[in-house]
Amino acid sequence: MTPFPPFIAALPSELPAAPAELVRPATFEQLAALPDECIDAATGAALIARDTYGTLDVERLLARLDHLAAPLAVRDLPSLPPEAQADAISAHLYDTLGYRGNEHDYYDPRNSLLPDVLDRQLGIPITLALVYCEVARRVGVRARGVSFPGHFLVRVDARDREDAPVAVDPFFGGRRLDEAGLKKLLERAAPSQTLVMEEQLAPATARTMLVRMLINLKWIHATRGDFARALLALDRIISLMPDSVPALRERGMLAARLGANEAARADLSRLLELVPQAADAGSIRQRLEELRAKQSILN
């Protein structure tokens, strides 16, 4: 099979609120069903990790982010310009605490699991971006993830502006990226395309961040032959994006490979409902007929 592609200290009085009407859902499915503005990315990341660590205490894990932020809480970072805010958070996380990108074993699944990232101070761009943004929020800094092509980033903005973001690379020491550095990343990720920089720096929603984390995990598990975990990651992706044609296609084909014929038929049938003229519609219909034939034999 071809692998799937790739608070202890007092905090500021102006601490930015977590997502509107934030609730702590007990299950990932409950979180995925929330409106975008109510989804908390850190809670979602903790629930993803609970698929691997079944006894994980989600509240205790999230409290660790409070501990990370506490030393910065007395520094009144919101009064500083965004560049200084970014430098202060980067110095705290990378220089003082030792967080870093895992260049030597990038595809270790632990890089995508929040408790392991906090334990090892080691991760990949998106999980390090999550830690960065959560620490920033707790000390009054407006930092958001950016689903930049090929490399997840963080943007730090002044409280009342959207037109002058400070771009931060969470994988390489929290360094700031100027326009030339951003252009170089763009050219490397999409050398034959003309991309508008402003569009590529748009803030990512919590839902988008969680989907990207899950895509990483799905790909890693599939390349290691752990198709059961790959299937679970796909389940989570579809909880977040029920009408994702690529995810339905992948899950349907993987379910068929694992002998879950009814589940495969449901996904592939739903895919054809969404895109009846899909380029591979013919082969999908043929696959559905094969699955029906198998089910008839079993019955």
C-alpha positions as a printed NumPy array, in Angstrom:
array([[  0.   ,   0.   ,   0.   ],
       [  1.263,   3.475,  -0.841],
       [  1.71 ,   5.507,   2.368],
       [ -0.616,   8.442,   2.853],
       [  1.109,  11.748,   1.972],
       [  2.532,  13.766,   3.809],
       [ -0.854,  29.216,  36.561],
       [  1.135,  29.404,  39.246],
       [  2.08 ,  33.129,  39.214],
       [ -0.524,  35.853,  38.825],
       [ -1.293,  36.48 ,  35.186],
       [ -2.009,  39.836,  33.492],
       [ -5.445,  41.338,  34.042],
       [ -5.806,  41.682,  30.274],
       [ -5.126,  38.034,  29.586],
       [ -6.763,  37.268,  26.239],
       [ -9.709,  34.994,  26.595],
       [ -9.636,  31.455,  25.33 ],
       [-12.027,  30.768,  22.443],
       [-15.517,  32.189,  22.921],
       [-17.712,  30.241,  25.317],
       [-14.924,  27.703,  25.744],
       [-15.993,  24.349,  27.076],
       [-13.832,  21.382,  27.927],
       [-15.414,  18.592,  25.907],
       [-14.938,  15.097,  27.216],
       [-14.36 ,  13.536,  23.804],
       [-12.763,  14.541,  20.559],
       [-16.057,  14.111,  18.731],
       [-17.691,  16.661,  21.045],
       [-14.87 ,  19.115,  20.432],
       [-15.042,  18.638,  16.659],
       [-18.778,  19.417,  16.684],
       [-18.213,  22.864,  18.24 ],
       [-18.264,  26.049,  16.136],
       [-14.803,  27.127,  15.011],
       [-14.68 ,  30.044,  17.468],
       [-15.288,  27.694,  20.407],
       [-12.603,  25.133,  19.605],
       [ -9.51 ,  25.287,  21.806],
       [ -6.488,  23.934,  19.929],
       [ -4.636,  22.873,  23.08 ],
       [ -7.624,  20.87 ,  24.3  ],
       [ -7.875,  19.251,  20.892],
       [ -4.181,  18.378,  20.934],
       [ -4.581,  16.855,  24.394],
       [ -7.527,  14.737,  23.236],
       [ -5.504,  13.568,  20.226],
       [ -2.736,  12.497,  22.583],
       [ -5.255,  10.601,  24.703],
       [ -5.725,   8.241,  21.763],
       [ -2.147,   7.129,  22.479],
       [ -2.105,   7.621,  26.256],
       [ -5.499,   6.381,  27.403],
       [ -5.198,   7.582,  31.024],
       [ -3.986,  11.064,  30.086],
       [ -5.337,  13.785,  32.417],
       [ -6.293,  16.522,  29.958],
       [ -6.739,  19.25 ,  32.587],
       [ -3.372,  18.513,  34.163],
       [ -1.694,  18.602,  30.764],
       [ -3.224,  21.98 ,  29.947],
       [ -2.128,  23.309,  33.348],
       [  1.467,  22.628,  32.3  ],
       [  1.065,  25.383,  29.714],
       [  0.137,  27.738,  32.566],
       [  3.4  ,  26.805,  34.289],
       [  5.37 ,  27.513,  31.113],
       [  3.847,  30.972,  30.833],
       [  4.131,  31.979,  34.504],
       [  7.713,  33.4  ,  34.402],
       [  6.708,  35.773,  31.609],
       [  3.57 ,  37.001,  33.353],
       [  5.382,  39.672,  35.403],
       [  7.046,  41.311,  32.393],
       [  4.106,  43.255,  30.932],
       [  4.791,  41.997,  27.431],
       [  1.571,  43.511,  26.003],
       [  3.099,  46.991,  26.434],
       [  5.984,  46.104,  24.094],
       [  6.005,  46.232,  20.287],
       [  5.294,  42.889,  18.584],
       [  8.951,  42.331,  17.666],
       [  9.979,  42.569,  21.324],
       [  7.065,  40.399,  22.391],
       [  8.145,  37.698,  19.937],
       [ 11.782,  37.919,  21.021],
       [ 10.833,  37.591,  24.702],
       [  8.696,  34.512,  24.172],
       [ 11.292,  32.905,  21.903],
       [ 14.094,  33.565,  24.39 ],
       [ 11.995,  32.025,  27.192],
       [ 10.989,  28.907,  25.289],
       [ 14.117,  28.191,  23.277],
       [ 17.009,  29.72 ,  25.217],
       [ 15.817,  29.297,  28.809],
       [ 13.676,  26.168,  28.578],
       [ 15.501,  24.473,  25.71 ],
       [ 12.681,  23.832,  23.278],
       [ 13.863,  22.931,  19.782],
       [ 12.814,  21.352,  16.563],
       [ 13.589,  17.674,  16.177],
       [ 15.82 ,  17.779,  13.113],
       [ 17.297,  14.339,  13.75 ],
       [ 14.065,  12.345,  13.957],
       [ 11.42 ,  14.566,  12.423],
       [  8.958,  11.725,  11.836],
       [  8.952,  10.381,  15.376],
       [  5.229,  10.351,  16.259],
       [  6.063,  11.79 ,  19.686],
       [  6.839,  15.086,  17.93 ],
       [  3.11 ,  15.366,  17.212],
       [  1.867,  14.486,  20.711],
       [  1.571,  17.407,  23.128],
       [  2.59 ,  15.595,  26.362],
       [  5.741,  14.281,  24.68 ],
       [  6.567,  17.704,  23.265],
       [  6.305,  19.19 ,  26.768],
       [  8.279,  16.347,  28.358],
       [ 11.096,  16.372,  25.807],
       [ 11.028,  20.062,  24.773],
       [ 11.137,  18.692,  21.261],
       [  8.699,  18.854,  18.385],
       [  7.853,  19.778,  14.828],
       [  6.708,  23.185,  13.568],
       [  3.02 ,  22.8  ,  14.285],
       [  3.311,  21.413,  17.82 ],
       [  5.97 ,  23.963,  18.743],
       [  3.719,  26.656,  17.248],
       [  0.896,  25.427,  19.468],
       [  3.077,  25.695,  22.583],
       [  4.288,  29.147,  21.508],
       [  0.765,  30.461,  20.918],
       [ -0.595,  29.016,  24.165],
       [  2.207,  30.591,  26.204],
       [  1.718,  33.882,  24.356],
       [ -2.027,  33.952,  25.003],
       [ -1.491,  33.404,  28.713],
       [  0.723,  36.502,  28.983],
       [ -1.363,  38.828,  26.833],
       [  0.486,  38.466,  23.534],
       [ -1.529,  38.055,  20.359],
       [  0.108,  35.105,  18.602],
       [ -1.57 ,  32.775,  16.132],
       [ -0.534,  29.844,  14.012],
       [  0.008,  30.21 ,  10.279],
       [ -0.497,  27.317,   7.917],
       [  2.372,  28.456,   5.7  ],
       [  3.163,  26.246,   2.707],
       [  5.483,  23.461,   3.753],
       [  6.353,  24.888,   7.174],
       [  3.973,  25.921,   9.958],
       [  4.755,  29.374,  11.383],
       [  3.528,  31.773,  14.075],
       [  2.486,  35.379,  13.587],
       [  2.615,  37.951,  16.394],
       [  0.426,  41.027,  15.96 ],
       [ -0.12 ,  44.261,  17.807],
       [ -3.379,  44.17 ,  19.726],
       [ -5.167,  46.506,  17.286],
       [ -3.515,  45.711,  13.933],
       [ -3.645,  42.953,  11.33 ],
       [ -1.456,  44.477,   8.612],
       [  2.043,  44.138,  10.095],
       [  2.51 ,  40.634,  11.489],
       [  5.837,  39.521,  12.914],
       [  6.547,  36.075,  11.486],
       [  8.244,  33.543,  13.774],
       [  9.697,  30.155,  12.897],
       [  8.826,  27.873,  15.84 ],
       [ 11.011,  25.036,  14.582],
       [ 14.292,  26.912,  14.314],
       [ 14.648,  28.601,  17.684],
       [ 11.724,  30.984,  17.351],
       [ 13.698,  33.193,  14.99 ],
       [ 11.935,  36.098,  13.342],
       [ 11.552,  35.896,   9.575],
       [ 11.782,  39.005,   7.424],
       [ 10.231,  39.316,   3.977],
       [ 13.256,  37.793,   2.274],
       [ 13.176,  34.787,   4.584],
       [  9.466,  34.277,   3.993],
       [  9.94 ,  34.505,   0.232],
       [ 12.659,  31.888,   0.394],
       [ 10.329,  29.527,   2.265],
       [  7.594,  30.139,  -0.288],
       [  9.877,  29.498,  -3.236],
       [ 11.093,  26.261,  -1.69 ],
       [  7.557,  25.019,  -0.975],
       [  5.973,  26.062,  -4.274],
       [  8.688,  26.953,  -6.809],
       [  6.368,  26.926,  -9.821],
       [  3.487,  28.864,  -8.276],
       [  2.832,  32.535,  -7.719],
       [  1.597,  32.9  ,  -4.164],
       [  0.431,  36.071,  -2.432],
       [  2.4  ,  36.533,   0.769],
       [ -0.45 ,  38.221,   2.66 ],
       [ -2.729,  35.255,   1.943],
       [ -0.114,  32.741,   3.087],
       [  0.245,  34.557,   6.433],
       [ -3.469,  34.374,   7.248],
       [ -4.084,  33.069,  10.793],
       [ -5.017,  29.406,  10.991],
       [ -8.122,  28.381,  12.896],
       [ -7.863,  25.861,  15.717],
       [ -9.694,  23.387,  13.486],
       [ -7.088,  23.853,  10.754],
       [ -4.245,  23.326,  13.222],
       [ -5.754,  20.111,  14.548],
       [ -6.36 ,  18.745,  11.059],
       [ -2.749,  19.459,  10.121],
       [ -1.5  ,  17.724,  13.258],
       [ -3.634,  14.7  ,  12.462],
       [ -2.485,  14.583,   8.843],
       [  1.095,  14.376,  10.131],
       [  0.192,  11.533,  12.483],
       [ -1.791,   9.698,   9.822],
       [  1.137,   9.817,   7.418],
       [  3.664,   8.721,  10.039],
       [  1.567,   5.761,  11.191],
       [  0.835,   4.661,   7.639],
       [  4.495,   4.756,   6.588],
       [  5.319,   2.609,   9.624],
       [  2.642,   0.086,   8.691],
       [  0.477,   0.933,  11.71 ],
       [ -2.732,   1.151,   9.72 ],
       [ -5.018,   0.906,  12.741],
       [ -3.568,   4.155,  14.14 ],
       [ -3.641,   5.719,  10.669],
       [ -7.325,   4.848,  10.47 ],
       [ -7.98 ,   6.433,  13.87 ],
       [ -6.238,   9.635,  12.741],
       [ -8.472,   9.659,   9.675],
       [-11.507,   9.217,  11.924],
       [-10.432,  12.336,  13.821],
       [ -9.859,  14.295,  10.613],
       [-13.334,  13.43 ,   9.358],
       [-14.837,  14.387,  12.736],
       [-13.368,  17.84 ,  12.128],
       [-14.122,  17.912,   8.388],
       [-17.049,  15.562,   7.675],
       [-17.178,  16.366,   3.961],
       [-13.447,  16.182,   3.221],
       [-13.269,  14.244,  -0.03 ],
       [ -9.565,  13.325,   0.294],
       [-10.061,  12.056,   3.848],
       [-13.178,  10.061,   2.919],
       [-11.302,   8.514,   0.004],
       [ -8.316,   7.56 ,   2.163],
       [-10.4  ,   6.206,   5.   ],
       [-12.634,   4.247,   2.67 ],
       [ -9.709,   2.629,   0.888],
       [ -7.906,   1.871,   4.143],
       [-11.053,   0.434,   5.717],
       [-11.428,  -1.845,   2.695],
       [ -7.797,  -2.942,   3.062],
       [ -8.431,  -3.798,   6.703],
       [-11.586,  -5.75 ,   5.884],
       [-14.061,  -3.208,   7.258],
       [-16.209,  -3.475,   4.157],
       [-19.335,  -1.717,   5.424],
       [-17.325,   1.248,   6.68 ],
       [-15.477,   1.389,   3.372],
       [-18.725,   1.341,   1.416],
       [-20.174,   4.136,   3.544],
       [-17.171,   6.396,   2.98 ],
       [-16.851,   5.741,  -0.75 ],
       [-20.591,   6.145,  -1.294],
       [-20.518,   9.447,   0.582],
       [-17.581,  10.561,  -1.566],
       [-19.596,   9.937,  -4.736],
       [-22.53 ,  11.86 ,  -3.286],
       [-20.252,  14.85 ,  -2.748],
       [-18.384,  14.656,  -6.076],
       [-20.232,  12.352,  -8.503],
       [-18.   ,  13.53 , -11.345],
       [-14.721,  12.93 ,  -9.517],
       [-11.826,  12.026, -11.781],
       [-11.638,   8.574, -10.197],
       [-15.405,   8.077,  -9.903],
       [-15.293,   5.064, -12.231],
       [-12.703,   3.2  , -10.203],
       [-14.519,   4.061,  -6.969],
       [-17.778,   2.652,  -8.324],
       [-15.923,  -0.483,  -9.349],
       [-14.457,  -0.744,  -5.854],
       [-17.943,  -0.385,  -4.384],
       [-19.201,  -3.239,  -6.553],
       [-16.322,  -5.421,  -5.351],
       [-17.169,  -4.581,  -1.743],
       [-20.843,  -5.421,  -2.311],
       [-19.864,  -8.725,  -3.884],
       [-17.657,  -9.582,  -0.908],
       [-20.465,  -8.727,   1.488],
       [-22.893, -10.946,  -0.468],
       [-20.503, -13.881,  -0.144],
       [-20.134, -13.291,   3.587],
       [-23.904, -13.178,   3.974]])
